Amino acid sequence: MRSRWGTKFAGWALAGLLLAGGQAGLGLGALPVSAEELNPATAVAVQTADVNAAALPNGQGKKVLFDNTHAQTAGAADWVIDGAFSDFANGLKAVGFTVDDLQRTAPYTFGEQAVTYDKLKNYDVFVIAEANIPFKVSEQQALLEYVQHGGGVYFIADHYNADRNKNRWDSSEVFNGYRRGAWENPAKGMSTEEAASPAMQNVASSDWLADNFGIRFRYNALGDINASDVVASNQTFGITAGVSSVAVHAGSTLAILDPNKAKGLVYVPTSAPAWANAVDSGVYNGGGRAEGPFAAISKVGLGKAAFIGDSSPVEDATPKYLREDNGKSKTTYDGFKEVNDSTFLVQTVEWLANKESYSSLNQVSGLVLDTPTALLPMEVPANSTEPKPEPWAAPDAGYKWYDPTTFKPGSYGAATKVPDAKPVYAFVKQKQLPSAQEFQIRLTADNLNPGQTVTDLKIGIYLAGGDQIARFKNADGTWSDYGYSPSVSLTANASGHAAKDWTVQLKPNSTGSASLRLKQGSNNVSTETVTIANVPAEPLPADHPPVPAATSVASARQVADGTVVTVEGVITSEPGVFGGQAFYLQDESAGVYVYQNITGYHVGDRVSVSASKTTYNGEVELENPVFFEKKGTSELPAWSIQPVLSETNQGQRVTLQNLSIQNFVTAAPAGSFEFDAVAKDGGSTHVRVDGRTGVNAADFQAKYPSGSWIHVSGVSSAYKSGYQLKLLSADQVQLSDTAAPVTTVTSDGQTGAGVYNRGPVSITFAATDEGSGVARTEYRVNGGAWTEASGALTLRAEGTHIVDYRSIDQAGNIEATQTLTVGIDTEGPQVALTGSATFYQTDAALPAVSIKDIGSGAKQVSYTFDGKKITSLTDITPYKVALGSHTLAVTAVDGVGNSTTNSFALKNAIDVDHLDELVTLGQTEQWITKPSEVTTLQAKVTLVQNAKNKAERVIYLAAFGAEVAAQTGKSIKPAFSALVVVDLASISKQM
């Protein structure tokens, strides 16, 4: 069933969907069919068939009967061969079938056995579409007898809870033989009057379909899908030849229970969506082949059966009757023209009509039998439950599904017919009628009731005096005699309009004034004057009923629901991407959704539409067009940049900018998905991407993962209490932000290489981004880990700091790393001796001092020695300084003014080990004038240094001193002698 039908009644208190199955039937196998009839070869030898047999024979010489006795016109259904199944009927006629329908004889009560073997036996195929009145046991017996004798039955069902007449029985339940949750009582929940009605007599619960055909309709409810898993034609007896897909618009699947009897033909895809109004999970086994076939066949006795879980592929857009419950018009859809629906349906009937004597599928050579469908634990008929109370909504006041006398006038079976309306006739013709060429005249009839027929109409053209001068072309190309045209009948469409075109030729040399007259039977209806001249024939304009003058789309949106308006605009969405042949239309003032089923139109077509304004799920729409005309083609309206979706732009092409993709979810129909587009201020717009647009969900999410920032264009659409953007193609999405943020820094100190600060430095980061906005700023110090900035960065540690920083925006764009150098120098230089604090009289200088500064560096150094300033350590000569303790103070100042003063306690010393150096010093300073004396003194020092004990060393020291004394004034100057005296005294104390 078409999803639009379901969503029109989204407020239904929908009934549930648990599975049933596995109970014994009614024991209908004991029918008057002999073994020889079941197997003409013999009752013992089984005749086999070949699945690769020749192509299916057409319908020449064969007859198809359509059931119209079990509420096939209840609710919005109109499954009759001269109504919304007319395309199917005509498709069968096109391949040679004769088509009839089975009707009840009025008046009726539904207590009659409408289906009997005698009524069926002369037909090759019996089509039962959505039976909503349960079969009586006797009718089930008749159907089985018909099949066992070679007949074919086509069971066309729908999703669970598609209860057209609100009697609690769905067609799948009628076909299966039991009501879900009512195994113990088929009339469970019904009023006393309902249960006692003739329609419910001789109705018993059974697993009839499963027991006899090896198959059962499941009580699932799948959404909008193209069932494209089609079994190869060499495994389907040719039924699926040329079929790659069959449409599903809210339907059910079947369970294969006995593969020797039943086989699947077409399956829904894996992960098929549930119908939006399903009362339970809607999908039982995850879709795919595990869900069971959407379409299947069965072989029983000499006959056959076929099954399909939705009427949507069969219906067309030409309903005949008004609704029986409320008298309103119906809307049906062109499902028969979708994908390969027509091919599949017609070929299924051809197979059903093809007589084959094998009685089981396991007798067919080369046929691979199916695996039984895995059932849920609750799919035992006696254990089934009703998920929600039924019916899904209360019947209209006064309507009783079991009593045709309550049916509204204009509906099928109504006891009271709608009084015929008085037609309003008009001629459509050119201003002057051609005297020498064939031309056309149209008769229109308006103000009729839908389906009303006026008969015995004819026209004629005559001169003054009554001479008839016109003849009319017949369907076979021949011409009538001059005079009135052959009589015709006109039947009104759903809009109460009908028309007839005649091709006319006038007698030669006719000219001047004449009269054009319409007659019904012998009565003159109207006459008008026409002029005949030698002018060329002109084509007639397209036929349509009277329509209002064109108005702007903006004005049309403001009229009351139910008002017919005429608008002209450009088609902005490809018809069909949102179901049926619907599309969005926009003019200079506004946009609107046009819900219709006429094919042949495309994006960019400029069209004039006359249709009824309505509001559906919050969206302003035009529906049920009474006139449709293509005016040409036009450029599409420019995308309008909008801050939000609203009533002011609903139906228009709009662009929303700088939004973040969040919350991807799958949606129906198959392949569809949705997401939220969130602005920087937190405002959110829901975006819907219908699978029929061709946008692939996986590819889209790979290119635009959650968190991507985009500009997105589409059609502004209202949905219930909110708005959503409908994407039309993948190229209407672009990344909105490809530029990285820009970060600036401020500092309360100095920055740069070689620049230092005497205290901590705080750095503040500020980033800007013109697109999606800044997500974060981060930094790292001296190559460490990246840290998100959450306030000022304060650097305190001594030394040079390399600070890298960057910002990332909401779209993930990363700024190129920037670098800042910050020097911190809060301490004075480090001043230290590099060696011992004891220095010797013989040393060349005082001990060295180390001055280090890891920051700005030492820029100034000053010294004092024993409290006196010196310019350098070299200013002090150790032998000139008295032996003993001394103080050296060193002050160092760095580049930013930090200073350090360290004082070092030094000791000037002399010892035995340095006597040789003392002699060398005397020689260097030329205090010893003779080299020979140097040799003498060094020899005596050697004796001192090598003395074996203190006594010996005292003796040798005395000898050394004596030598110095003896040579003073001679080869030794007094200055050296004075130094030696002091030194020997010091050494003596050390001993």
Secondary structure, 3 states (H helix, E strand, C coil): CCHHHHHHCCCCCCCCCCCCCCCCCCCCCCCCCCHHHHCCCCCCCCCCEECCCCCCCCCCCCEEEEEECCCCCCCCCCCCCCCCCHHHHHHHHHCCCEEEEEECCCCCCCCCCCCCHHHHCCCCEEEEECCCCCCCHHHHHHHHHHHHCCCEEEEECCCCCCCCCCCCCCHHHHHHCCCCCCCCCCCCCCCHHHHHCHHHCCCCCCCHHHHHHCEEECCCCEEEEEECEECCHHHCCCCCCCCCCEEEEEECCEEECCCCCEEEEEECCECCCECCCCCCCCCCCCEHHHHCCCEEEEEECCEEEEEECCCCCCCCCCCCCCCCCCCCCCCCCCHHHCCCHHHHHHHHHHHHHCCCCCCCHHHEECCCCCCCCCCCCCCCHHHCCCCCCCCCCCCCCCCCCCCHHHCCCCCCCCCCCCCCCCCEEEEECCCEEECCCCEEEEEEEECCCCCCEEEEEEEEEECCCCCECEEEECCCCCECCCCCCCCEEEECCCCCCEEEEEEEEECCCCCEEEEEEEEECCEEEEEEEEEEECCCCCCCCCCCCCCCCECCHHHHCCCCCCCEEEEEEEECCCCCCCCCCCEEEECCCCEEEEECCCCCCCCCEEEEEEEEEEEECCEEEEEEEEEEEEEEECCCCCCEECCCCCCCCCCCEEEEEEEEEEEEEEECCCCEEEEEEECCCCCEEEEEECHHHCCCHHHHHHHCCCCCEEEEEEEEEEECCEEEEECCCHHHEEECCCCCCEEEEEECCCCCCCCEECCCEEEEEEEECCCCCEEEEEEEECCCCCEECCCCEEECCCEEEEEEEEEEECCCCECCCEEEEEEECCCCCEEEECCCCEEECCCCCCCCEEEECCCCCEEEEEEEECCEEECCHHHCCHHHCCCEEEEEEEEEEECCCCEEEEEEEEEEECCHHHHHHHHHHHHHCCCECCHHHHHHHHHHHHHHHCCCCHHHHHHHHHHHHHHHHHHECCCECHHHHHHHHHHHHHHHHHC
